[in-house]
Amino acid sequence: EKFNLLQSAMASSERVFALLDQPIAVQEPVHPVSLAKPVSGEVRFERVWFRYSDTGPWVLRDVSFTASPGRTVALVGHTGAGKTTIVNLLLRFYDPTRGRILVDGVDIRDLSTSDLRSLIGFVQQDLFLFVGDIMHNLTLDAPITPEAARRAATRVGAARFVERLPDGYAHRLGERGRSLSVGERQLLSFARALALDPTILVLDEATSSVDAQAEGQIQHAIAELMEGRTSIVVAHRLSTILHADEILVLQHGEIRERGSHRDLLALGGLYQRLYQLQLRGQEERKIA
């Protein structure tokens, strides 16, 4: 039994050291630039191409769009269309193969990654909550006062269930917050992002795992989170982005259609087909 345990530990250590030995692909600028204050948060993709290796297939092809302050740009398309890759490039997990990405007119490769990421509130599809109390999970040791964290929780509707817990914000969570429902965990992720007061908000399919009953509350929280911010939303459920200022429809790494929900439906193209497929699926689930 001990030998098997040692073998398992050695295999795990090999994976850990293999990860640590990976060369750093994204280099920090030698002389980082600072954005002019106040930062407005305009995001612009200029003819961005990307692939993961020099000989691999193109994941993004000639992608260009602008997300202006106070407006929402939604990214939709089938799995593998390139939606999450756009988010990964904005957060500078990778650099574009061609083209450039600008924030307030400055190439993000000229910004330090810490400065860039401090501007962005990122809510992922797969939220991770740590072992510890709720207040720690809201602040994550960032310079956020408890009062600011509580205000953020109240604005997105998380305070209602937190204050019902025996210890409130001091209530300890198990790993991944397993004592909370999916909807409650998602509201905490929105409160965490809002407490940081980001200039740019990125939602990566943040409602895809939430049931229909909780979706109304989640939508209210998202509206509160987006107010006055540059918002980029990767959407699985088209019902969540009907009021986006611009919807980009991606297919095979290219923007095939763009416009408002109403304009794209009138166009009768790819977006309309995606929308009809989702409506049909919802109707079939109701009948079942």
LOFIRO-768376 format. One record per residue (C-alpha): x, y, z. Coordinates in steps of 0.5 Angstrom, whole numbers, plus 500, padded with zeros to 3 digits. Layout:
BEGIN
XYZ...
***
This chain:
BEGIN
500500500506505502509503495503505491503511495510513493509511486503516486507521489513521484508521478505527481512531482514529475508533473509539478516539476515539468510545469515549473521547468516550462519556459516563460512565453510571455515576457515582461517589458524592459521599460513598462509604460504607465497608462494615463490617469484616469484610465477609461478602459477602451479595449481594441483588437487590431487584426489579431491572428493567433496560433499555439505553435509555429506550425499549428492551425490558426485559432484566431484569424484577423480579429478586429473590434473595439470595446468602448467604456460603458459598453458591452461586447458579447462573443458567441459561437460554437465550441472551439470558435475562439471566444475564450482565446480572445479572453486569454490574449487580453489577459496576456496569458499568450501574446498574439502571433500577429496584430496587437491589442490596445488598452487606451491606445497602448499596446498591452505588451508595453504594460507590466502584466500586474498593471494590466491585470489590475484593470480587469475583473475576470469572472470564469465559468469554473469558479474556485473558492478556497478553504477559509471564510467568505470575507477572505474569498471576497478579498483574496488578500487584495487591498480591499476593506471589509466594508467595500467587500460587504458593499459589493456583496450587497450590490450583486445580491450575495449579502442575502444568503451570506447574512443568513449563514450562522457566522455571516462573512466569517462563515468557513467554506469547504474546498471549492465552496461545496456547502454553497449552491452553484448560484451562490458561488457565482454571486460570490464570484461577482462580488469578488470582481466588483470589490476590486472595482475593475475598469474592464470586466470580462465574463467567460461563460459565467452563467452557463452552469446556473439553473434557469431559476437562479438566472434572473438573480444572476442577470441582475448581478451582472447588470450591476457589475457591468454598470459604467465598465468596458465589458466583454462577455463570452456567452453560452446562453444567448438569452444572457446577451440580448441587450449587448451593444455589439455581438460578435459571432465567431466561427473557425476563429473569424468574426463572421457577423457583428451587430445587435441582437435584433440586427443579427436576427434580421440578417438570417445568418449564423446567429439566427441559426444558433438562436433558433437551436437554443430556443428549440432545445429549451422548448424540448426540455420544457416538454420533457
***
